[in-house]
Amino acid sequence: MGARGGDDEGHDVDGAAAERVRLAVYLGFAADGRAPSRDELVRAAATDASGVDRALATLAAQRHVVLDDAGRIVMAHPFASINLGFSVMGERTLWWGGCAWDSFAIPNLLPDVREVLVATTCPACGAAHAWVVDADGPPAGDQVAHFLVPTAHIWDDVVHTCAHQRIFCDERCVEAWLAATGNVRGSVFDLATLWRLAAHWYDGRLGSPYVRREPSAARAYFEQVGLSGAFWGLGADAASAPPGSD
C-alpha cells in the first residue's frame, strides 16, 4: 500500500513539474520571442535538469510542445523557434509565427500587445505581404490562406503541417503552387476567416492549468468560425476523426 502511494505521489509531482515547465516555455516565448534555455526552465520550474527533460518529453507526448531530435523546443503553438515562413513584429519583440494560423493568433493571445506586423511571402510567386493584425478584427486584404493538411492528420508531421499553412496572393497562386508541387488542394479561405480561426483558438494557454479542447469542442469551434467539411473533421465521413491541432 505504501509503495502504491509513493508512485501516485511521484506522478503528481512530475505532473506539477510538467505544468510549471509548460507555463515557463509559453511565458518565455511570449516575452522574448524565443524558447527558454534549459537553465532558465530549471529556475522557473523549480526542478533540476533531468526534471526539465522529463517534463518536456511529457509535454511533447501531450502535444503542448514540439521537440527536435536533440530535444530542443521547435514549437509551442502559436510560437516557433524556427522560420516557417512568417515573422510577427511587435513594438518590443519579434516572434517567428509557426504558420498563418499561429501568426494571426499571437496578437489575440498576448494581452499587452496591441498590434503586430505579420509578414510573409506568397509560396507561389514570392510576392511580399504584410498586415497589421490586432485583436479588434481581421485586417484588410484580398489574399487567401491555404492549409494543405486536414486536421485529422496535423500531428502526423506537425512541422510539415505548419510549414504548409500559408497565405497566397489569390486563388490563382494557390492553383499554380499546387500544379508546381503536385500537392492536392486543401482548405482555402479568406483573411477574415483566418483571423476568426486564430482569435480564440489558444485562449488560456498563458495561464495555468491549461486544459486542451476535446475533439467535439474543436469541431464546434471550427464550425463557429465558418470552416466546415471533412477537411475540418466536420463531414459525415469524418465525424469520428478528431482534429489534432490544439
C-alpha positions, -999 to 999 in steps of 0.1 A, spaced: 0 0 0 28 23 9 47 17 -24 15 24 -44 10 57 -26 46 67 -33 41 60 -71 10 81 -72 27 109 -53 56 108 -78 32 110 -107 16 141 -91 50 157 -86 60 150 -122 27 163 -135 31 195 -115 66 200 -127 55 194 -163 29 221 -159 54 245 -145 77 239 -174 49 243 -199 40 276 -184 76 288 -183 81 278 -220 50 297 -231 57 328 -210 93 328 -222 82 327 -258 56 354 -252 81 378 -235 112 372 -256 102 355 -288 125 326 -281 124 293 -263 138 294 -228 171 276 -222 173 245 -200 189 266 -172 161 291 -174 135 263 -172 153 247 -143 150 280 -124 114 289 -135 100 254 -128 119 248 -96 133 214 -107 166 200 -119 178 194 -155 166 158 -156 132 170 -143 130 195 -172 139 168 -197 112 145 -183 87 174 -183 95 183 -219 91 147 -230 57 146 -213 47 179 -229 57 167 -263 37 135 -258 7 156 -248 13 179 -278 19 210 -258 54 215 -274 72 201 -304 108 189 -299 135 182 -325 157 151 -324 181 167 -300 153 176 -276 152 213 -284 119 232 -284 108 238 -320 73 250 -314 50 258 -286 19 269 -305 14 297 -315 52 303 -311 81 288 -330 118 288 -327 124 282 -364 115 301 -396 83 286 -411 75 315 -434 61 342 -410 76 369 -389 55 387 -363 68 420 -351 55 437 -320 67 470 -305 95 453 -285 95 417 -296 100 397 -328 84 363 -330 85 335 -356 49 326 -363 46 289 -367 21 293 -396 -6 316 -409 -29 304 -381 -4 310 -353 9 343 -367 -26 358 -366 -31 342 -331 -2 359 -314 -18 394 -310 -50 378 -299 -32 358 -272 -9 384 -257 -29 409 -235 -1 435 -235 4 435 -273 -19 460 -291 -9 451 -326 17 433 -346 31 434 -382 27 399 -398 50 395 -428 54 366 -453 58 359 -490 35 341 -514 47 305 -518 38 306 -555 52 339 -568 73 352 -540 53 384 -536 58 401 -502 28 406 -480 23 423 -446 -6 431 -424 -11 450 -392 -30 424 -371 -47 431 -338 -74 417 -316 -101 440 -327 -109 425 -361 -94 410 -393 -70 430 -414 -80 442 -449 -67 422 -478 -77 400 -508 -52 373 -501 -62 338 -492 -50 312 -468 -43 276 -480 -40 248 -454 -26 217 -470 -31 190 -443 -65 180 -429 -70 185 -392 -71 147 -385 -35 144 -398 -20 176 -384 2 158 -359 14 131 -383 43 156 -390 34 188 -373 63 208 -387 54 198 -422 18 208 -415 26 242 -401 50 249 -429 21 244 -453 -4 267 -436 4 297 -458 -11 328 -473 -12 333 -511 -19 363 -533 -51 348 -546 -67 315 -558 -46 316 -590 -14 315 -570 -28 286 -549 -36 267 -581 -2 275 -596 16 263 -565 -4 231 -564 4 224 -600 41 231 -595 44 209 -563 20 181 -571 1 187 -539 -37 182 -536 -58 212 -528 -66 215 -491 -88 242 -475 -88 278 -489 -104 307 -471 -101 345 -468 -82 366 -442 -113 373 -422 -119 336 -417 -82 331 -408 -85 358 -382 -116 343 -367 -99 309 -366 -69 323 -348 -87 348 -325 -97 324 -296 -81 291 -305 -53 295 -279 -73 311 -252 -59 302 -218 -26 289 -230 -7 315 -210 -25 306 -178 -24 276 -155 -37 250 -155 -44 248 -193 -69 222 -205 -69 212 -241 -101 211 -261 -118 178 -266 -123 169 -303 -160 177 -302 -153 212 -289 -126 217 -316 -151 208 -343 -177 232 -329 -151 260 -328 -142 254 -365 -178 254 -375 -185 286 -355 -157 305 -373 -170 293 -407 -149 263 -415 -168 232 -425 -164 199 -443 -144 167 -440 -111 187 -440 -120 202 -407 -134 170 -392 -170 181 -398 -181 159 -427 -203 129 -422 -173 107 -433 -151 123 -407 -174 125 -377 -151 103 -357 -118 119 -368 -105 142 -341 -89 175 -351 -53 174 -339 -40 210 -339 -49 221 -304 
